[in-house]
Amino acid sequence: MSRQDDTRRSDALMRDALLGAGTSVWEWDVRSDRLTNFQASMAVLGHSHEGLAPLQETWNRYIHPEDLAANHEAYLRHARGEAAIFEHEYRARAHDGSWRWVAERGRIVERTPEGEPLRVVGTLTDIAQRRAAQGEALELAERMRRIVRNVPGVVYQYRTLPDGGGQFPFISERAIALLGVKPPALMRDARLALRLIEREDRDRVFASVGAALRAMRQWRCEFRLYLRGGERRWCSVVATPQREADGSVLWHGYLEDISD
C-alpha cells in the first residue's frame, strides 16, 4: 500500500470517527461557494446528499429561517477580525423534518492580499442532546425556584472559606420576611445575617457550628434573632456540610421561624 493510500485510509477513519461522534469537518471555498465534505455535514442531520449541490447556499436552506441571519453575522464578525473564530449554535432541519440544534465553529485560513476571505475550515456538531439537557435543567431550576419561594422558611447555601470567612452563594426570597434583609445584600455581605443573632446566643451558635464543621456532620441549632425595630424571633436551623475541592465547605441549609 502506497503512502498516498495510507493517508486516504487515515483520513477516512478520522472522518468516520468524527461522524460517529456527531461531528463533521468541512472546508468552504468562499469564491466558488463550494463545501468540501458536504456529505458528512448532511449525514449529521440524517440526510442523503445525493442530487444536492455541495454549496454553502444549499446548506443555508437547511438552517432555521430565524437563525440564518445570526449565523451569517457570527461569520462576518470573524471575517472583520472582531472574533478569533467563527462559532454559532443554530437549528437545522433533520431528515425527519424536525429542527435539530447544531454547533458550528470555523476559522478563515486563507485570504487574498487585500484581506478578503478565500478559504474557511471548521466543524459541525450535533448538540441536540446537550440542548435538551440544558432545557431540562432550566425547567428543573425554575420548578425549584417556585418551590423555594413558597416554603415557609429560608433555603440557603453558605460557604465557609479556608480563611475562616464566609458567604452566601444562594439564599431564598423568604429572607426578606424572616430576616428583613434582601437576598442580594446577604450574598454580598454574610455578616448582615450573623449580626442579627442575639448577642447572648452567639457564642453558643458559633461553637455548635464549629463542632459540626470539624466533624463534618449535620448542624442543628435554635437561637434568637434580634431584628430591626427591636423584634425578637426564635429560629431553628439545620444544615448539611459538603467539602469542596478548593478547601471550602458548602452548607445546604434551612432556617425557619419557631417563635409560635
C-alpha positions in Angstrom: 0.0 0.0 0.0 1.4 3.4 -1.0 1.8 6.4 1.3 -1.0 8.1 -0.5 -3.3 5.1 0.2 -2.3 5.2 3.8 -3.1 8.9 4.0 -6.5 8.3 2.4 -7.3 5.5 4.7 -6.3 7.5 7.7 -8.4 10.5 6.6 -11.4 8.2 6.0 -11.0 6.6 9.5 -10.8 10.1 11.1 -14.0 11.3 9.2 -15.8 8.1 10.2 -14.8 8.5 13.9 -15.9 12.2 13.9 -19.2 11.3 12.2 -19.8 8.6 14.7 -19.5 11.3 17.4 -21.9 13.5 15.6 -19.3 15.9 14.1 -18.3 16.6 10.6 -15.2 18.6 9.3 -15.8 21.0 6.4 -13.9 23.4 4.2 -15.5 26.3 2.4 -14.1 27.9 -0.8 -15.6 31.3 -0.4 -15.2 32.4 -4.1 -16.9 29.2 -5.6 -19.2 28.7 -2.5 -18.2 25.1 -2.6 -18.2 23.0 0.6 -15.8 20.1 0.9 -17.1 17.1 2.9 -20.6 18.3 2.4 -21.9 14.7 2.5 -20.7 14.3 6.1 -22.4 17.5 7.3 -25.7 16.3 5.7 -25.2 12.9 7.4 -25.0 14.6 10.8 -28.6 15.6 10.2 -29.5 12.2 8.8 -29.8 13.4 5.2 -28.6 11.9 1.9 -26.6 14.4 -0.2 -27.5 12.7 -3.5 -28.6 15.3 -6.1 -27.6 18.3 -3.9 -25.0 20.8 -5.0 -22.3 20.9 -2.3 -22.6 24.6 -1.7 -23.0 26.9 1.3 -26.1 28.2 -0.4 -27.5 24.7 -0.3 -26.7 24.3 3.4 -28.3 27.6 4.2 -31.6 26.2 3.0 -31.5 23.7 5.9 -30.8 26.4 8.6 -33.9 27.6 10.5 -35.0 30.9 8.9 -35.0 32.6 12.3 -31.3 31.6 12.9 -29.9 32.2 9.4 -29.1 36.0 9.8 -27.5 35.5 13.2 -25.3 32.7 11.9 -24.1 34.8 9.0 -23.4 37.7 11.3 -21.3 35.5 13.5 -19.2 34.6 10.4 -18.9 38.3 9.5 -17.7 39.2 12.9 -14.9 36.7 12.5 -14.2 37.9 8.9 -13.9 41.5 10.2 -11.4 40.4 12.8 -13.7 41.0 15.7 -13.6 37.4 16.8 -10.7 34.9 16.7 -13.0 32.1 15.4 -16.5 31.8 13.9 -18.8 30.0 16.2 -22.6 29.8 16.5 -25.3 27.4 17.6 -28.4 27.2 15.5 -31.3 24.9 14.4 -31.1 22.8 11.2 -33.7 20.7 9.6 -33.1 17.0 10.1 -34.2 14.2 7.8 -37.5 13.6 9.7 -38.4 17.3 9.4 -37.6 18.2 13.0 -35.3 21.1 13.9 -32.0 19.8 15.5 -29.6 22.0 17.3 -26.0 22.1 15.9 -22.9 24.0 16.8 -20.7 25.3 14.0 -17.1 26.5 14.6 -14.7 27.7 11.9 -11.7 29.8 11.0 -10.5 31.7 8.0 -7.2 30.0 7.0 -6.5 31.9 3.7 -7.2 35.4 2.5 -6.4 37.5 -0.6 -3.6 40.1 -0.5 -6.4 42.6 0.2 -7.6 40.6 3.2 -10.7 39.1 1.7 -11.5 35.6 2.9 -10.7 32.8 0.5 -10.9 29.5 2.5 -12.6 28.6 5.7 -12.3 25.3 7.7 -14.5 24.2 10.5 -16.6 21.7 12.3 -20.3 21.0 12.6 -21.5 19.1 15.7 -24.9 17.7 16.7 -25.7 19.2 20.1 -29.4 18.2 20.3 -28.9 16.1 23.4 -26.9 18.8 25.2 -29.6 21.4 24.3 -32.3 19.1 25.6 -30.4 18.5 28.8 -30.0 22.3 29.2 -33.7 22.7 28.7 -34.5 20.1 31.3 -32.0 21.7 33.7 -33.6 25.1 33.2 -37.1 23.7 33.7 -35.9 21.9 36.9 -34.3 25.1 38.2 -37.5 27.1 37.6 -39.5 24.4 39.4 -37.1 24.5 42.3 -37.4 28.4 42.4 -41.2 28.1 42.6 -41.0 25.6 45.4 -38.4 27.6 47.4 -40.5 30.8 47.0 -43.4 29.0 48.7 -41.8 27.2 51.6 -42.3 29.0 54.9 -38.6 29.1 55.9 -35.4 30.3 54.3 -33.5 27.9 52.0 -29.8 28.8 51.7 -26.3 27.8 50.8 -23.5 29.1 53.0 -19.8 28.7 52.1 -17.2 28.5 54.9 -13.9 29.7 53.4 -10.5 28.2 54.3 -9.5 31.6 55.9 -12.5 31.4 58.2 -14.7 33.8 56.3 -18.0 33.0 54.8 -20.5 33.9 52.1 -24.0 33.0 50.9 -23.9 31.7 47.3 -27.6 31.5 47.5 -30.4 32.5 49.9 -34.1 32.4 49.1 -36.5 35.3 48.9 -38.1 34.4 52.2 -35.1 36.1 53.9 -36.9 39.3 53.4 -39.8 38.2 55.5 -37.8 36.4 58.2 -34.6 38.5 58.4 -35.7 41.8 57.0 -32.8 41.8 54.5 -32.9 41.3 50.8 -31.0 38.2 49.4 -28.6 40.2 47.1 -27.4 42.2 50.2 -26.9 39.0 52.2 -24.9 37.4 49.3 -22.7 40.5 49.1 -22.1 40.5 52.9 -23.0 37.4 55.0 -22.2 39.4 58.2 -25.6 41.1 57.8 -27.2 37.8 58.8 -24.7 36.9 61.5 -25.2 40.2 63.3 -28.9 39.5 63.7 -28.1 36.6 66.1 -28.9 37.6 69.7 -25.6 38.5 71.4 -26.3 36.2 74.3 -26.7 33.3 71.8 -23.7 34.0 69.5 -21.0 32.1 71.4 -23.2 29.0 71.7 -24.3 29.2 68.0 -20.7 29.7 66.7 -19.4 26.9 69.0 -22.0 24.5 67.7 -21.4 25.2 64.0 -17.7 24.9 64.6 -18.1 21.4 66.2 -20.3 20.3 63.2 -17.7 21.7 60.8 -14.8 19.8 62.5 -16.8 16.5 62.5 -18.3 17.3 59.0 -21.8 16.4 60.4 -25.2 17.9 60.1 -25.6 21.1 62.2 -28.8 21.8 64.1 -29.3 24.7 66.4 -32.0 27.0 67.9 -31.3 30.7 68.7 -32.9 34.1 68.8 -32.7 36.8 66.1 -32.8 40.4 67.1 -34.4 42.3 64.2 -34.7 46.0 63.4 -37.3 47.7 65.5 -36.5 45.5 68.5 -38.4 42.4 67.4 -37.0 39.1 68.6 -37.7 35.8 67.0 -36.8 32.2 67.8 -35.3 30.4 64.8 -34.3 26.8 64.1 -31.7 25.9 61.6 -30.5 22.7 60.0 -27.6 22.5 57.6 -25.5 19.7 56.0 -21.9 20.3 55.1 -20.2 19.4 51.8 -16.4 19.7 51.4 -15.3 21.4 48.2 -12.2 20.9 46.1 -10.8 24.4 46.9 -10.9 23.6 50.7 -14.1 25.4 51.5 -17.2 23.8 52.9 -20.6 24.4 51.4 -23.5 24.2 53.8 -27.0 23.3 52.4 -29.4 24.7 55.0 -32.9 25.6 56.0 -33.8 28.3 58.6 -37.4 28.7 60.0 -39.2 30.8 62.5 -40.3 28.8 65.5 -41.4 31.7 67.7 -45.0 30.4 67.9 
